[in-house]
Amino acid sequence: MAFHFTLEVLLRYRQSLEDTEHLHLRARFAEQAALLHELRRTADSRLAFETAIGDALRATPVPAAEVRSSAARLTGIAHQQELLQQQLQQVRARIAQQTERYWRARQRRETLQSLRNRQVGEYRLQQRRRDQAAIDEIHLLRAHRRWA
């Protein structure tokens, strides 16, 4: 007789929930990585633009309109960086929430898995006892035949 865990369907369901939560968590981390990449790219762009402006100002006189245009562009880049930082904070909050959901789902699955493992252990112990009892009975029958 093979082992049968009566809550196997529930265990598979809990495993699928855990897997789903893990996928969502990975998606949040991917969002964070994309935002961090965009922030680095924006910071590099800002630094390159500031360097170019500084070089241009030192090299030759620059018209006031071009200075205002450059200042507006720098303000735009700074604003974009602020927006990206806000988005990053939101994603990090979602990561924290998703991490909590994932660990809860994992704990629920592990609780059932632990119950299953205990039941498998008990089943195997009982099976070994049944096997030993059968072996003992065979030995007793053989011994009985010799005496009879």
N, CA and C atoms as an extended XYZ file, in Angstrom:
444
Properties=species:S:1:pos:R:3:atomname:S:1:resname:S:1:resid:I:1 pbc="F F F"
N         0.852       -1.177        0.000 N   MET     1
C         0.000        0.000        0.000 CA  MET     1
C         0.901        1.244        0.000 C   MET     1
N         0.708        2.101       -0.948 N   ALA     2
C         1.530        3.309       -1.092 CA  ALA     2
C         1.030        4.401       -0.149 C   ALA     2
N         1.945        5.305        0.182 N   PHE     3
C         1.586        6.424        1.053 CA  PHE     3
C         0.642        7.365        0.320 C   PHE     3
N        -0.353        7.848        1.043 N   HIS     4
C        -1.296        8.820        0.487 CA  HIS     4
C        -1.478        9.945        1.495 C   HIS     4
N        -1.103       11.158        1.084 N   PHE     5
C        -1.276       12.340        1.931 CA  PHE     5
C        -2.616       12.957        1.587 C   PHE     5
N        -3.510       13.006        2.551 N   THR     6
C        -4.882       13.450        2.272 CA  THR     6
C        -4.954       14.926        1.896 C   THR     6
N        -3.945       15.700        2.272 N   LEU     7
C        -3.952       17.140        1.969 CA  LEU     7
C        -3.031       17.481        0.796 C   LEU     7
N        -2.753       16.500       -0.050 N   GLU     8
C        -1.835       16.708       -1.184 CA  GLU     8
C        -2.308       17.828       -2.110 C   GLU     8
N        -3.600       17.880       -2.367 N   VAL     9
C        -4.143       18.924       -3.255 CA  VAL     9
C        -3.905       20.297       -2.633 C   VAL     9
N        -4.142       20.405       -1.346 N   LEU    10
C        -3.922       21.677       -0.654 CA  LEU    10
C        -2.439       22.042       -0.664 C   LEU    10
N        -1.577       21.065       -0.476 N   LEU    11
C        -0.139       21.323       -0.517 CA  LEU    11
C         0.281       21.836       -1.894 C   LEU    11
N        -0.218       21.206       -2.960 N   ARG    12
C         0.106       21.682       -4.319 CA  ARG    12
C        -0.429       23.091       -4.546 C   ARG    12
N        -1.625       23.370       -4.023 N   TYR    13
C        -2.212       24.711       -4.150 CA  TYR    13
C        -1.341       25.737       -3.418 C   TYR    13
N        -0.926       25.394       -2.217 N   ARG    14
C        -0.073       26.321       -1.449 CA  ARG    14
C         1.272       26.522       -2.145 C   ARG    14
N         1.791       25.477       -2.768 N   GLN    15
C         3.041       25.601       -3.516 CA  GLN    15
C         2.857       26.549       -4.694 C   GLN    15
N         1.718       26.436       -5.372 N   SER    16
C         1.470       27.324       -6.513 CA  SER    16
C         1.315       28.772       -6.050 C   SER    16
N         0.676       28.972       -4.887 N   LEU    17
C         0.568       30.335       -4.342 CA  LEU    17
C         1.950       30.888       -4.009 C   LEU    17
N         2.779       30.072       -3.390 N   GLU    18
C         4.142       30.502       -3.067 CA  GLU    18
C         4.911       30.855       -4.339 C   GLU    18
N         4.794       30.003       -5.355 N   ASP    19
C         5.478       30.269       -6.622 CA  ASP    19
C         5.005       31.576       -7.249 C   ASP    19
N         3.704       31.822       -7.189 N   THR    20
C         3.141       33.057       -7.745 CA  THR    20
C         3.676       34.276       -6.999 C   THR    20
N         3.679       34.197       -5.668 N   GLU    21
C         4.193       35.323       -4.873 CA  GLU    21
C         5.674       35.543       -5.151 C   GLU    21
N         6.415       34.459       -5.356 N   HIS    22
C         7.836       34.593       -5.669 CA  HIS    22
C         8.037       35.274       -7.021 C   HIS    22
N         7.213       34.926       -7.995 N   LEU    23
C         7.294       35.585       -9.305 CA  LEU    23
C         6.985       37.072       -9.195 C   LEU    23
N         5.975       37.409       -8.394 N   HIS    24
C         5.651       38.824       -8.185 CA  HIS    24
C         6.822       39.558       -7.522 C   HIS    24
N         7.455       38.904       -6.573 N   LEU    25
C         8.599       39.510       -5.897 CA  LEU    25
C         9.748       39.741       -6.882 C   LEU    25
N         9.993       38.758       -7.720 N   ARG    26
C        11.049       38.921       -8.731 CA  ARG    26
C        10.721       40.075       -9.678 C   ARG    26
N         9.445       40.242       -9.999 N   ALA    27
C         9.033       41.351      -10.876 CA  ALA    27
C         9.304       42.692      -10.198 C   ALA    27
N         9.034       42.769       -8.881 N   ARG    28
C         9.302       44.019       -8.163 CA  ARG    28
C        10.806       44.314       -8.167 C   ARG    28
N        11.622       43.280       -7.978 N   PHE    29
C        13.075       43.492       -8.014 CA  PHE    29
C        13.527       43.918       -9.410 C   PHE    29
N        12.897       43.404      -10.436 N   ALA    30
C        13.231       43.816      -11.802 CA  ALA    30
C        12.874       45.288      -12.004 C   ALA    30
N        11.721       45.705      -11.455 N   GLU    31
C        11.345       47.124      -11.535 CA  GLU    31
C        12.392       47.985      -10.849 C   GLU    31
N        12.831       47.543       -9.679 N   GLN    32
C        13.840       48.298       -8.938 CA  GLN    32
C        15.129       48.394       -9.740 C   GLN    32
N        15.545       47.297      -10.328 N   ALA    33
C        16.783       47.301      -11.120 CA  ALA    33
C        16.667       48.257      -12.303 C   ALA    33
N        15.499       48.265      -12.949 N   ALA    34
C        15.300       49.171      -14.088 CA  ALA    34
C        15.356       50.626      -13.635 C   ALA    34
N        14.735       50.908      -12.497 N   LEU    35
C        14.762       52.290      -11.989 CA  LEU    35
C        16.181       52.699      -11.590 C   LEU    35
N        16.905       51.803      -10.953 N   LEU    36
C        18.294       52.118      -10.574 CA  LEU    36
C        19.150       52.357      -11.814 C   LEU    36
N        18.919       51.561      -12.844 N   HIS    37
C        19.649       51.755      -14.106 CA  HIS    37
C        19.310       53.127      -14.702 C   HIS    37
N        18.033       53.455      -14.699 N   GLU    38
C        17.602       54.753      -15.241 CA  GLU    38
C        18.178       55.907      -14.415 C   GLU    38
N        18.219       55.744      -13.100 N   LEU    39
C        18.808       56.778      -12.240 CA  LEU    39
C        20.294       56.966      -12.550 C   LEU    39
N        21.015       55.858      -12.708 N   ARG    40
C        22.444       55.956      -13.052 CA  ARG    40
C        22.630       56.634      -14.403 C   ARG    40
N        21.796       56.261      -15.367 N   ARG    41
C        21.888       56.849      -16.699 CA  ARG    41
C        21.604       58.347      -16.630 C   ARG    41
N        20.603       58.737      -15.858 N   THR    42
C        20.251       60.154      -15.716 CA  THR    42
C        21.356       60.915      -15.004 C   THR    42
N        21.928       60.321      -13.970 N   ALA    43
C        23.024       60.977      -13.247 CA  ALA    43
C        24.240       61.143      -14.160 C   ALA    43
N        24.531       60.120      -14.947 N   ASP    44
C        25.652       60.222      -15.897 CA  ASP    44
C        25.378       61.303      -16.932 C   ASP    44
N        24.153       61.368      -17.408 N   SER    45
C        23.765       62.375      -18.393 CA  SER    45
C        23.904       63.775      -17.795 C   SER    45
N        23.443       63.921      -16.561 N   ARG    46
C        23.526       65.227      -15.892 CA  ARG    46
C        24.981       65.640      -15.711 C   ARG    46
N        25.811       64.711      -15.266 N   LEU    47
C        27.223       65.011      -15.059 CA  LEU    47
C        27.899       65.394      -16.377 C   LEU    47
N        27.604       64.657      -17.429 N   ALA    48
C        28.190       64.967      -18.734 CA  ALA    48
C        27.726       66.336      -19.222 C   ALA    48
N        26.458       66.647      -19.023 N   PHE    49
C        25.931       67.938      -19.463 CA  PHE    49
C        26.546       69.075      -18.648 C   PHE    49
N        26.659       68.876      -17.323 N   GLU    50
C        27.275       69.914      -16.480 CA  GLU    50
C        28.734       70.149      -16.879 C   GLU    50
N        29.431       69.063      -17.182 N   THR    51
C        30.828       69.181      -17.615 CA  THR    51
C        30.919       69.939      -18.934 C   THR    51
N        30.020       69.595      -19.855 N   ALA    52
C        30.023       70.277      -21.159 CA  ALA    52
C        29.712       71.762      -20.991 C   ALA    52
N        28.769       72.096      -20.138 N   ILE    53
C        28.422       73.508      -19.903 CA  ILE    53
C        29.615       74.235      -19.296 C   ILE    53
N        30.236       73.613      -18.294 N   GLY    54
C        31.401       74.233      -17.651 CA  GLY    54
C        32.522       74.473      -18.637 C   GLY    54
N        32.775       73.476      -19.489 N   ASP    55
C        33.823       73.631      -20.494 CA  ASP    55
C        33.486       74.750      -21.468 C   ASP    55
N        32.223       74.804      -21.887 N   ALA    56
C        31.797       75.844      -22.832 CA  ALA    56
C        31.906       77.223      -22.207 C   ALA    56
N        31.527       77.353      -20.938 N   LEU    57
C        31.590       78.660      -20.271 CA  LEU    57
C        33.034       79.125      -20.090 C   LEU    57
N        33.931       78.208      -19.862 N   ARG    58
C        35.341       78.584      -19.679 CA  ARG    58
C        36.002       78.901      -21.020 C   ARG    58
N        35.547       78.282      -22.068 N   ALA    59
C        36.197       78.424      -23.371 CA  ALA    59
C        35.839       79.741      -24.057 C   ALA    59
N        34.562       80.044      -24.116 N   THR    60
C        34.130       81.240      -24.846 CA  THR    60
C        32.942       81.855      -24.125 C   THR    60
N        32.671       83.094      -24.399 N   PRO    61
C        31.473       83.700      -23.840 CA  PRO    61
C        30.224       83.002      -24.421 C   PRO    61
N        29.258       82.777      -23.567 N   VAL    62
C        28.046       82.077      -23.984 CA  VAL    62
C        26.883       83.049      -23.868 C   VAL    62
N        26.030       83.087      -24.881 N   PRO    63
C        24.877       83.990      -24.823 CA  PRO    63
C        23.956       83.618      -23.651 C   PRO    63
N        23.303       84.614      -23.107 N   ALA    64
C        22.420       84.442      -21.956 CA  ALA    64
C        21.290       83.445      -22.264 C   ALA    64
N        20.779       83.458      -23.486 N   ALA    65
C        19.692       82.557      -23.854 CA  ALA    65
C        20.159       81.096      -23.762 C   ALA    65
N        21.395       80.882      -24.175 N   GLU    66
C        21.918       79.513      -24.110 CA  GLU    66
C        22.149       79.083      -22.669 C   GLU    66
N        22.571       80.035      -21.823 N   VAL    67
C        22.757       79.737      -20.403 CA  VAL    67
C        21.415       79.388      -19.774 C   VAL    67
N        20.365       80.185      -20.091 N   ARG    68
C        19.018       79.907      -19.560 CA  ARG    68
C        18.518       78.556      -20.055 C   ARG    68
N        18.765       78.249      -21.319 N   SER    69
C        18.343       76.971      -21.892 CA  SER    69
C        19.049       75.811      -21.192 C   SER    69
N        20.340       75.979      -20.955 N   SER    70
C        21.105       74.938      -20.262 CA  SER    70
C        20.626       74.776      -18.824 C   SER    70
N        20.337       75.898      -18.176 N   ALA    71
C        19.836       75.842      -16.799 CA  ALA    71
C        18.476       75.140      -16.756 C   ALA    71
N        17.629       75.411      -17.738 N   ALA    72
C        16.313       74.767      -17.798 CA  ALA    72
C        16.474       73.264      -18.028 C   ALA    72
N        17.419       72.915      -18.877 N   ARG    73
C        17.648       71.485      -19.133 CA  ARG    73
C        18.156       70.790      -17.876 C   ARG    73
N        19.072       71.447      -17.152 N   LEU    74
C        19.568       70.879      -15.891 CA  LEU    74
C        18.442       70.739      -14.867 C   LEU    74
N        17.552       71.722      -14.834 N   THR    75
C        16.399       71.657      -13.931 CA  THR    75
C        15.505       70.481      -14.318 C   THR    75
N        15.318       70.292      -15.617 N   GLY    76
C        14.515       69.160      -16.093 CA  GLY    76
C        15.128       67.824      -15.711 C   GLY    76
N        16.440       67.726      -15.847 N   ILE    77
C        17.127       66.487      -15.476 CA  ILE    77
C        17.001       66.255      -13.965 C   ILE    77
N        17.167       67.317      -13.186 N   ALA    78
C        17.037       67.196      -11.725 CA  ALA    78
C        15.619       66.768      -11.349 C   ALA    78
N        14.636       67.323      -12.031 N   HIS    79
C        13.244       66.960      -11.769 CA  HIS    79
C        13.009       65.481      -12.118 C   HIS    79
N        13.574       65.054      -13.247 N   GLN    80
C        13.447       63.656      -13.648 CA  GLN    80
C        14.084       62.742      -12.593 C   GLN    80
N        15.235       63.155      -12.061 N   GLN    81
C        15.885       62.361      -11.018 CA  GLN    81
C        15.014       62.279       -9.760 C   GLN    81
N        14.389       63.374       -9.404 N   GLU    82
C        13.496       63.372       -8.233 CA  GLU    82
C        12.323       62.421       -8.439 C   GLU    82
N        11.742       62.456       -9.638 N   LEU    83
C        10.631       61.548       -9.944 CA  LEU    83
C        11.082       60.092       -9.877 C   LEU    83
N        12.249       59.821      -10.424 N   LEU    84
C        12.777       58.464      -10.375 CA  LEU    84
C        13.038       58.014       -8.940 C   LEU    84
N        13.536       58.929       -8.114 N   GLN    85
C        13.765       58.602       -6.695 CA  GLN    85
C        12.439       58.287       -5.992 C   GLN    85
N        11.404       59.061       -6.298 N   GLN    86
C        10.088       58.793       -5.710 CA  GLN    86
C         9.565       57.432       -6.159 C   GLN    86
N         9.716       57.144       -7.450 N   GLN    87
C         9.275       55.849       -7.961 CA  GLN    87
C        10.065       54.714       -7.300 C   GLN    87
N        11.342       54.946       -7.092 N   LEU    88
C        12.186       53.939       -6.454 CA  LEU    88
C        11.711       53.674       -5.025 C   LEU    88
N        11.363       54.729       -4.304 N   GLN    89
C        10.853       54.548       -2.941 CA  GLN    89
C         9.545       53.762       -2.950 C   GLN    89
N         8.687       54.045       -3.921 N   GLN    90
C         7.423       53.311       -4.030 CA  GLN    90
C         7.668       51.841       -4.344 C   GLN    90
N         8.594       51.584       -5.253 N   VAL    91
C         8.909       50.199       -5.607 CA  VAL    91
C         9.506       49.482       -4.400 C   VAL    91
N        10.351       50.148       -3.649 N   ARG    92
C        10.943       49.519       -2.462 CA  ARG    92
C         9.865       49.200       -1.422 C   ARG    92
N         8.870       50.070       -1.306 N   ALA    93
C         7.753       49.778       -0.396 CA  ALA    93
C         6.975       48.563       -0.902 C   ALA    93
N         6.754       48.490       -2.216 N   ARG    94
C         6.060       47.328       -2.783 CA  ARG    94
C         6.892       46.051       -2.615 C   ARG    94
N         8.212       46.180       -2.697 N   ILE    95
C         9.088       45.022       -2.473 CA  ILE    95
C         8.913       44.523       -1.042 C   ILE    95
N         8.879       45.442       -0.087 N   ALA    96
C         8.701       45.041        1.314 CA  ALA    96
C         7.365       44.331        1.510 C   ALA    96
N         6.314       44.875        0.914 N   GLN    97
C         4.991       44.249        1.032 CA  GLN    97
C         4.980       42.881        0.354 C   GLN    97
N         5.554       42.808       -0.827 N   GLN    98
C         5.563       41.545       -1.572 CA  GLN    98
C         6.424       40.504       -0.867 C   GLN    98
N         7.515       40.947       -0.269 N   THR    99
C         8.364       40.027        0.485 CA  THR    99
C         7.570       39.414        1.632 C   THR    99
N         6.808       40.237        2.314 N   GLU   100
C         5.967       39.746        3.411 CA  GLU   100
C         4.948       38.734        2.890 C   GLU   100
N         4.291       39.023        1.772 N   ARG   101
C         3.315       38.085        1.200 CA  ARG   101
C         3.986       36.773        0.810 C   ARG   101
N         5.174       36.882        0.218 N   TYR   102
C         5.897       35.677       -0.188 CA  TYR   102
C         6.251       34.818        1.027 C   TYR   102
N         6.795       35.433        2.075 N   TRP   103
C         7.196       34.656        3.245 CA  TRP   103
C         5.992       34.039        3.948 C   TRP   103
N         4.861       34.735        3.945 N   ARG   104
C         3.640       34.164        4.529 CA  ARG   104
C         3.200       32.940        3.735 C   ARG   104
N         3.205       33.054        2.415 N   ALA   105
C         2.814       31.929        1.560 CA  ALA   105
C         3.795       30.770        1.744 C   ALA   105
N         5.053       31.086        1.853 N   ARG   106
C         6.064       30.040        2.045 CA  ARG   106
C         5.871       29.340        3.386 C   ARG   106
N         5.598       30.112        4.417 N   GLN   107
C         5.398       29.527        5.744 CA  GLN   107
C         4.180       28.598        5.749 C   GLN   107
N         3.116       29.014        5.088 N   ARG   108
C         1.923       28.165        5.011 CA  ARG   108
C         2.224       26.855        4.281 C   ARG   108
N         2.964       26.953        3.197 N   ARG   109
C         3.330       25.756        2.450 CA  ARG   109
C         4.250       24.864        3.275 C   ARG   109
N         5.221       25.470        3.954 N   GLU   110
C         6.154       24.690        4.754 CA  GLU   110
C         5.458       23.993        5.917 C   GLU   110
N         4.417       24.602        6.466 N   THR   111
C         3.657       23.966        7.538 CA  THR   111
C         3.021       22.676        7.030 C   THR   111
N         2.390       22.750        5.874 N   LEU   112
C         1.789       21.544        5.283 CA  LEU   112
C         2.860       20.531        4.887 C   LEU   112
N         3.968       21.025        4.341 N   GLN   113
C         5.057       20.133        3.940 CA  GLN   113
C         5.610       19.402        5.160 C   GLN   113
N         5.727       20.095        6.264 N   SER   114
C         6.204       19.485        7.498 CA  SER   114
C         5.242       18.400        7.981 C   SER   114
N         3.942       18.686        7.910 N   LEU   115
C         2.943       17.680        8.272 CA  LEU   115
C         3.068       16.457        7.368 C   LEU   115
N         3.222       16.695        6.076 N   ARG   116
C         3.375       15.594        5.123 CA  ARG   116
C         4.623       14.771        5.442 C   ARG   116
N         5.729       15.452        5.726 N   ASN   117
C         6.972       14.754        6.035 CA  ASN   117
C         6.832       13.893        7.296 C   ASN   117
N         6.140       14.425        8.303 N   ARG   118
C         5.902       13.635        9.518 CA  ARG   118
C         5.067       12.402        9.204 C   ARG   118
N         4.018       12.602        8.392 N   GLN   119
C         3.163       11.471        8.047 CA  GLN   119
C         3.914       10.439        7.212 C   GLN   119
N         4.780       10.886        6.314 N   VAL   120
C         5.594        9.950        5.533 CA  VAL   120
C         6.503        9.164        6.473 C   VAL   120
N         7.105        9.854        7.435 N   GLY   121
C         7.966        9.180        8.404 CA  GLY   121
C         7.202        8.141        9.207 C   GLY   121
N         6.015        8.488        9.665 N   GLU   122
C         5.186        7.540       10.408 CA  GLU   122
C         4.780        6.364        9.530 C   GLU   122
N         4.433        6.648        8.282 N   TYR   123
C         4.057        5.588        7.343 CA  TYR   123
C         5.223        4.621        7.153 C   TYR   123
N         6.417        5.152        6.942 N   ARG   124
C         7.591        4.302        6.733 CA  ARG   124
C         7.911        3.465        7.973 C   ARG   124
N         7.755        4.086        9.143 N   LEU   125
C         7.977        3.356       10.383 CA  LEU   125
C         6.980        2.205       10.499 C   LEU   125
N         5.719        2.482       10.244 N   GLN   126
C         4.700        1.435       10.294 CA  GLN   126
C         4.973        0.357        9.244 C   GLN   126
N         5.418        0.773        8.062 N   GLN   127
C         5.737       -0.188        7.004 CA  GLN   127
C         6.882       -1.089        7.436 C   GLN   127
N         7.910       -0.499        8.037 N   ARG   128
C         9.034       -1.313        8.521 CA  ARG   128
C         8.565       -2.290        9.602 C   ARG   128
N         7.669       -1.831       10.465 N   ARG   129
C         7.133       -2.715       11.505 CA  ARG   129
C         6.324       -3.858       10.891 C   ARG   129
N         5.497       -3.536        9.888 N   ARG   130
C         4.729       -4.579        9.218 CA  ARG   130
C         5.661       -5.576        8.528 C   ARG   130
N         6.683       -5.050        7.863 N   ASP   131
C         7.646       -5.925        7.182 CA  ASP   131
C         8.352       -6.822        8.194 C   ASP   131
N         8.766       -6.239        9.314 N   GLN   132
C         9.453       -7.027       10.338 CA  GLN   132
C         8.514       -8.070       10.928 C   GLN   132
N         7.253       -7.694       11.142 N   ALA   133
C         6.285       -8.654       11.669 CA  ALA   133
C         6.092       -9.808       10.685 C   ALA   133
N         6.057       -9.483        9.399 N   ALA   134
C         5.916      -10.534        8.385 CA  ALA   134
C         7.137      -11.449        8.389 C   ALA   134
N         8.317      -10.883        8.499 N   ILE   135
C         9.552      -11.682        8.543 CA  ILE   135
C         9.555      -12.560        9.787 C   ILE   135
N         9.162      -11.972       10.921 N   ASP   136
C         9.092      -12.741       12.161 CA  ASP   136
C         8.112      -13.896       12.035 C   ASP   136
N         6.979      -13.650       11.402 N   GLU   137
C         5.974      -14.697       11.229 CA  GLU   137
C         6.506      -15.817       10.342 C   GLU   137
N         7.210      -15.456        9.287 N   ILE   138
C         7.806      -16.463        8.407 CA  ILE   138
C         8.792      -17.326        9.185 C   ILE   138
N         9.631      -16.687       10.020 N   HIS   139
C        10.593      -17.439       10.823 CA  HIS   139
C         9.882      -18.357       11.811 C   HIS   139
N         8.802      -17.853       12.411 N   LEU   140
C         8.038      -18.676       13.352 CA  LEU   140
C         7.412      -19.869       12.645 C   LEU   140
N         6.857      -19.644       11.444 N   LEU   141
C         6.258      -20.743       10.687 CA  LEU   141
C         7.305      -21.791       10.317 C   LEU   141
N         8.477      -21.345        9.915 N   ARG   142
C         9.557      -22.278        9.572 CA  ARG   142
C         9.994      -23.060       10.812 C   ARG   142
N        10.101      -22.319       11.899 N   ALA   143
C        10.501      -23.001       13.135 CA  ALA   143
C         9.419      -23.982       13.566 C   ALA   143
N         8.182      -23.645       13.403 N   HIS   144
C         7.058      -24.511       13.782 CA  HIS   144
C         7.070      -25.774       12.909 C   HIS   144
N         7.389      -25.619       11.626 N   ARG   145
C         7.441      -26.780       10.722 CA  ARG   145
C         8.548      -27.751       11.148 C   ARG   145
N         9.666      -27.207       11.597 N   ARG   146
C        10.778      -28.055       12.024 CA  ARG   146
C        10.404      -28.844       13.283 C   ARG   146
N         9.624      -28.255       14.166 N   TRP   147
C         9.252      -28.917       15.420 CA  TRP   147
C         8.098      -29.878       15.213 C   TRP   147
N         7.348      -29.636       14.150 N   ALA   148
C         6.158      -30.481       13.967 CA  ALA   148
C         6.439      -31.762       13.248 C   ALA   148
